[in-house]
Amino acid sequence: VKAATARFPHLPVDVLVSRADDAVARARFDHLEAGARRFLDRPLGFAGALPDDATLARAVGAGMPLPDAAAGTGVALAAHGIAARLVSEASLPSSPSASLS
């Protein structure tokens, strides 16, 4: 966040918290954002949360390719939902990212 702020002070920064449910992710984000506001005078956006999935971790650890291991998992569904929301928000004329050109 500090490096992004130094190079691109007006670029919006959203945080994606992995391996956490929504409540834990939100608590981790709140902590990070409090530090960013205090030390960098920088607001952050909450992109969302990707849940921990022990089955996915075991499959990848056993050598299965990530796309195959993730297919249909809660992590994949959450990632797809977050990506769709971010793309939709980025394409809105009133979104902060629309003014970056």
C-alpha beads as a LAMMPS data file, in Angstrom:
LAMMPS data file: protein, C-alpha beads

101 atoms
100 bonds

1 atom types
1 bond types

-500.0 500.0 xlo xhi
-500.0 500.0 ylo yhi
-500.0 500.0 zlo zhi

Masses

1 110.0

Atoms # bond

1 1 1 0.000 0.000 0.000
2 1 1 2.826 2.365 0.844
3 1 1 4.624 1.715 -2.461
4 1 1 1.407 2.073 -4.470
5 1 1 0.626 5.341 -2.716
6 1 1 4.105 6.698 -3.407
7 1 1 3.952 5.870 -7.124
8 1 1 0.251 6.333 -7.822
9 1 1 -1.272 8.535 -5.091
10 1 1 -4.724 8.738 -6.743
11 1 1 -5.042 5.098 -7.726
12 1 1 -7.755 3.320 -5.709
13 1 1 -6.465 0.332 -3.732
14 1 1 -8.773 -2.525 -2.824
15 1 1 -7.712 -5.329 -0.496
16 1 1 -8.609 -8.975 -1.049
17 1 1 -8.208 -11.078 2.095
18 1 1 -7.500 -14.741 1.514
19 1 1 -7.978 -17.806 3.675
20 1 1 -10.625 -16.163 5.858
21 1 1 -14.387 -16.100 6.134
22 1 1 -16.174 -12.771 5.686
23 1 1 -16.145 -11.786 9.373
24 1 1 -12.450 -12.535 9.891
25 1 1 -11.552 -10.930 6.560
26 1 1 -13.447 -7.769 7.472
27 1 1 -11.651 -7.576 10.840
28 1 1 -8.251 -8.002 9.150
29 1 1 -9.164 -5.385 6.555
30 1 1 -10.348 -2.920 9.209
31 1 1 -7.008 -3.266 10.978
32 1 1 -5.050 -2.715 7.757
33 1 1 -7.193 0.207 6.698
34 1 1 -6.815 1.892 10.093
35 1 1 -3.041 1.786 9.625
36 1 1 -3.256 3.052 6.047
37 1 1 -5.441 5.966 7.119
38 1 1 -3.285 6.797 10.122
39 1 1 0.165 6.530 8.552
40 1 1 -0.520 7.184 4.860
41 1 1 -3.716 9.256 5.006
42 1 1 -5.000 6.695 2.532
43 1 1 -8.438 5.059 2.376
44 1 1 -8.662 1.474 1.180
45 1 1 -11.502 -0.482 -0.358
46 1 1 -12.550 -3.942 0.731
47 1 1 -12.510 -6.189 -2.354
48 1 1 -13.771 -9.239 -0.489
49 1 1 -12.714 -12.500 1.074
50 1 1 -11.577 -15.861 -0.248
51 1 1 -12.352 -18.640 2.215
52 1 1 -9.792 -21.142 3.413
53 1 1 -10.252 -24.544 1.832
54 1 1 -8.263 -27.427 3.278
55 1 1 -9.279 -29.767 0.445
56 1 1 -7.969 -27.326 -2.155
57 1 1 -4.705 -26.904 -0.248
58 1 1 -4.225 -30.686 -0.046
59 1 1 -4.954 -31.143 -3.761
60 1 1 -2.494 -28.452 -4.788
61 1 1 0.045 -29.819 -2.288
62 1 1 -0.296 -33.234 -3.924
63 1 1 0.584 -31.735 -7.298
64 1 1 -2.821 -31.178 -8.859
65 1 1 -2.876 -28.043 -11.054
66 1 1 -4.655 -25.147 -9.332
67 1 1 -7.350 -24.690 -12.014
68 1 1 -8.302 -28.369 -11.736
69 1 1 -8.172 -28.423 -7.943
70 1 1 -10.179 -25.213 -7.548
71 1 1 -12.991 -26.034 -9.978
72 1 1 -16.324 -25.792 -8.179
73 1 1 -14.861 -24.975 -4.764
74 1 1 -16.051 -22.199 -2.483
75 1 1 -12.807 -20.371 -3.213
76 1 1 -13.466 -20.464 -6.964
77 1 1 -17.048 -19.306 -6.521
78 1 1 -15.977 -16.458 -4.240
79 1 1 -13.189 -15.417 -6.621
80 1 1 -15.580 -15.407 -9.556
81 1 1 -18.120 -13.307 -7.645
82 1 1 -15.475 -10.797 -6.550
83 1 1 -14.001 -10.540 -10.040
84 1 1 -17.444 -10.000 -11.596
85 1 1 -18.252 -7.269 -9.067
86 1 1 -14.923 -5.494 -9.577
87 1 1 -15.273 -5.587 -13.379
88 1 1 -18.805 -4.260 -13.104
89 1 1 -17.730 -1.446 -10.752
90 1 1 -14.771 -0.548 -12.988
91 1 1 -17.031 -0.172 -16.016
92 1 1 -19.380 2.295 -14.316
93 1 1 -18.735 5.895 -15.414
94 1 1 -18.970 7.176 -11.837
95 1 1 -16.395 4.764 -10.425
96 1 1 -13.103 6.246 -9.120
97 1 1 -11.095 4.122 -11.561
98 1 1 -12.885 5.751 -14.512
99 1 1 -11.133 9.037 -13.767
100 1 1 -7.607 7.584 -13.918
101 1 1 -7.043 8.092 -17.636

Bonds

1 1 1 2
2 1 2 3
3 1 3 4
4 1 4 5
5 1 5 6
6 1 6 7
7 1 7 8
8 1 8 9
9 1 9 10
10 1 10 11
11 1 11 12
12 1 12 13
13 1 13 14
14 1 14 15
15 1 15 16
16 1 16 17
17 1 17 18
18 1 18 19
19 1 19 20
20 1 20 21
21 1 21 22
22 1 22 23
23 1 23 24
24 1 24 25
25 1 25 26
26 1 26 27
27 1 27 28
28 1 28 29
29 1 29 30
30 1 30 31
31 1 31 32
32 1 32 33
33 1 33 34
34 1 34 35
35 1 35 36
36 1 36 37
37 1 37 38
38 1 38 39
39 1 39 40
40 1 40 41
41 1 41 42
42 1 42 43
43 1 43 44
44 1 44 45
45 1 45 46
46 1 46 47
47 1 47 48
48 1 48 49
49 1 49 50
50 1 50 51
51 1 51 52
52 1 52 53
53 1 53 54
54 1 54 55
55 1 55 56
56 1 56 57
57 1 57 58
58 1 58 59
59 1 59 60
60 1 60 61
61 1 61 62
62 1 62 63
63 1 63 64
64 1 64 65
65 1 65 66
66 1 66 67
67 1 67 68
68 1 68 69
69 1 69 70
70 1 70 71
71 1 71 72
72 1 72 73
73 1 73 74
74 1 74 75
75 1 75 76
76 1 76 77
77 1 77 78
78 1 78 79
79 1 79 80
80 1 80 81
81 1 81 82
82 1 82 83
83 1 83 84
84 1 84 85
85 1 85 86
86 1 86 87
87 1 87 88
88 1 88 89
89 1 89 90
90 1 90 91
91 1 91 92
92 1 92 93
93 1 93 94
94 1 94 95
95 1 95 96
96 1 96 97
97 1 97 98
98 1 98 99
99 1 99 100
100 1 100 101
